[in-house]
Amino acid sequence: MLPSVDTNDELEEVVGDEALLRPAAQDLCGQLGLEGARIVRFPEGSLPVYAVGDALVLKLYPGFEAAEAVREARLLSHLWDRLPVPTPRLHAADQYKNGWRYVLMSKLPGEGLEEAWPRIPGAVRDRIVEEAAETLAELHALDPGPVAGFVGPPNWNRFMAAQRSAAVEQQQIGGLTSPWLEQIPDFLRSVPLPVEPRRPVLLHTEFMREHLTVDPHDEWRLTGLFDFEPAMIGDPAYDFVSVGLFLTRADPRLLKRFYEAYGQAPFAPRELMAYTLLHVYSDLHWYLRSLPAPPRHDLDTLAETWFGTG
């Protein structure tokens, strides 16, 4: 069955080996009373995820991500029926074999917003952005206290300091070139981020089209928000990195609409650019290939291009 996995490189090998993963998923389904259920692998994501029948989703986590598995399971229980759109309902979560863990959850209705976006009329896109903003606002309005015991970081300031010290290396590993790399230290020093969160909130951290679902048969109604594995508690501006990059996609009109529906004056573009560089999953090289290019190759211009509201 599944081998013990201790590093990201080992995980990538296993995730790419469906001949290894599928028998394990089928074995686990049998243990969960779902023997014979049709399982279909989702192609996206860094972890193995399967649709089980028409109503369930099975997600597998290696041993070195056990904390993430526990976090997602507990958050699914905590968030069930508490947001304006559905989140997956937890059905089961536990250890499997060789350090692997699993979470079995309900499957959200509809299809992924990223896949559906090109087919959605412009006026409907505006409404979806507003619904998404209202959902994020409700998430941020929840008291983070009940989940603080298993959702980090334990100290936001120390977490930001660690991200700051590793920022250049992280972008270098991602393939960012010298003209951009050289700007990062001075830019980060010039942006006065709050030492402590202006208000500690439960952060999704990847609030993006890829993690939202819509129903094409019901006027593209927003039907779900998923993937709480990387959730944190921190400053609300941190969540607006993924909003600007992957939901509104550097469209100033849509970002302005998002802020209005969220009920928040826009965060300064330079602040969001700083959080972009300090984000756990930051990859500026990839963003530059995927999003509108700035008229000048400097971080201040890039901040306004991606996070400005016109």
Secondary structure, 3 states (H helix, E strand, C coil): CCCCCCCHHHHHHHHCCHHHHHHHHHHHHHHCCCCCCCEEECCCCCCCEEEECCCEEEEEECHHHHHHHHHHHHHHHHHCCCCCCCCCCEEEEEECCCCCEEEEEECCCCEEHHHHHHHCCHHHHHHHHHHHHHHHHHHHHCCCHHHCCCCCCCCHHHHHHHHHHHHHHHHHHCCCCHHHHCCHHHHHHHCCCCCCCCCCEEECCCCCHHHEEEECCCCCEEEEECCCCCCEEECHHHHHHHHHHHHCCCCHHHHHHHHHHHCCCCCCHHHHHHHHHHCCCCCHHHHHHHCCCCCCCCHHHHHHHHHCCC
